[in-house]
């Protein structure tokens, strides 16, 4: 009796294991086939993001408003759900929205302190490219500052909550000088370099006046690019910005409206309504893009080698750790 019971349990276990194995192999085969098709054809393969219904539209209507979320630090070093980085994910989501004839407008939800200069610029251009084909309404949540605002400038209509934090138009590069610490413990940095500027952010020695001028000049050139984007997109003279609010200060949503950095105030539902209006689709449903479910992707994550550490985020670690020598569109309070 007991032997029969054990045999029955073993049979069930083997059957379940066989089913899981078949599903995983089917997922991997499907993924490989799609990639093969993408490599063999003229069109590069792009994963299709899932659509989660946020708000139902009128019965029989095919029109959609696509909601895309930009949240957290903007960086090519931040992994994506589908692509290699969060920048890839955002660009592919925007591409899917503009290529879908049923999508009449896009709502880009931004909740970001900003981030890397190049990453922010890449997403901004993807937003502008999408705006050229269909309206893009940007909704600023708690934080859309610096690089978050840079990206937002690509939208057709910018909306924020009254209490949102935005603005912070500026560029920052930081490094750490630990020369005195080295002196205390008897350490010295030995550097062999090919040119005088090759180790200009070396924290083991004081920065020279020439190096300081060089880095400051680089920062100001990048700042002028940011300033030019804001001036063009918001139709505000660059000189007025330079001598006014474009000094790195943060602004509330209401202040941003008064200074013409945004077009309106409201809640996310107001952004949905605006997108329907601009997209001329009052009966459209609201769909939010999410990563596609893939057993193959889950299997690869589970079998990925070299990722054995467990990370615990504590309140004191919520401030992004900036890498020395990189240029960022970030508010000063994010640069410890």
Secondary structure as GFF3:
##gff-version 3
##sequence-region A 1 336
A	DSSP	alpha_helix	2	40	.	.	.	ID=ss1
A	DSSP	beta_strand	50	55	.	.	.	ID=ss2
A	DSSP	beta_strand	64	71	.	.	.	ID=ss3
A	DSSP	alpha_helix	86	99	.	.	.	ID=ss4
A	DSSP	beta_strand	103	112	.	.	.	ID=ss5
A	DSSP	beta_strand	114	116	.	.	.	ID=ss6
A	DSSP	alpha_helix	117	131	.	.	.	ID=ss7
A	DSSP	beta_strand	135	145	.	.	.	ID=ss8
A	DSSP	alpha_helix	147	152	.	.	.	ID=ss9
A	DSSP	beta_strand	157	160	.	.	.	ID=ss10
A	DSSP	beta_strand	165	167	.	.	.	ID=ss11
A	DSSP	alpha_helix	179	185	.	.	.	ID=ss12
A	DSSP	alpha_helix	209	234	.	.	.	ID=ss13
A	DSSP	alpha_helix	238	242	.	.	.	ID=ss14
A	DSSP	beta_strand	250	252	.	.	.	ID=ss15
A	DSSP	alpha_helix	253	258	.	.	.	ID=ss16
A	DSSP	beta_strand	264	265	.	.	.	ID=ss17
A	DSSP	alpha_helix	268	278	.	.	.	ID=ss18
A	DSSP	beta_strand	285	290	.	.	.	ID=ss19
A	DSSP	alpha_helix	295	303	.	.	.	ID=ss20
A	DSSP	three_ten_helix	315	317	.	.	.	ID=ss21
A	DSSP	beta_strand	328	330	.	.	.	ID=ss22
A	DSSP	three_ten_helix	332	334	.	.	.	ID=ss23
###
